[in-house]
Amino acid sequence: MGDDKDLVGKGAENRAKGAVKKTEGKTRDAVGDATDDKGEQAKGKFQVLKGKAQQKLGEAQQKLGRDED
């Protein structure tokens, strides 16, 4: 089924993009901490959460795509 493979592919893409967002967020948080910029820290923490959510979405997409086989 082509749609299932697309779902698995989209899942992999979302997992990768989520990992990048998490890394960027951790960096932003660290920069905010180093510069005592609470706003930047908050943005970094929020970005980490968005990355985690995107990774979980990707995991679910991949699982759904594989379970249909």
N, C-alpha and C positions, 0 to 999 in steps of 0.2 A: 504494500500500500504506500503510495507516494506521499500522502499526507502525513503518515506516521514518521517517515524519514525526515520530512520537513520539520515536524515537531521536535524530533531528536536534534536536528541541526540548529533550530532556533533555541532549544534548551542549552546546547553547548555554547552558542553565541551569548546568551544571557548570563550564563555562568562566568564566562570570560570577561564580559563587560562589567559584571558585578565585582569581580576580583580587582579590576582596574580601579573602579570607583572606591572600593575599600582602601586600596593602597593610597590613592590620592587623598582620601579623607584622613587617613592616619598621618600623612605628611602635613596636611593643613592643620590638623590638631597639634602636631609637634611644633610647627612654626608658630602657631598662636601661643602655645605654652612658652616657647623660647622668647617671644616678643611681648609676652604678657598681654596679648590681645584676646580677650574673652570671646569676642564676636567671631573671630577666625577659628578659635577652638570649637565653638558651637557649630559653625558651618562644617568643620571637619568631622565632628561626631555625627552630624546629621548625614553627611555624605557616606560615612561608614555604614550607617543603618540602611541607607538606600542601596548600597552595594550588597549588603547581606540579603536584603529583600529580593534584589534582582537575581542573586545566586540561587536562592530558594525557589524562585519562579522557574529558573532554568532547570533545576533538579527535578521539579514537578513535571515540566514539559518533557524532559528526557524519559522519566519514568512512564508517563502516559503513552509516549510514542513507542516505548519498548514493550509495554504491557499489551498493546494492541496486536502484536505479532503472534 
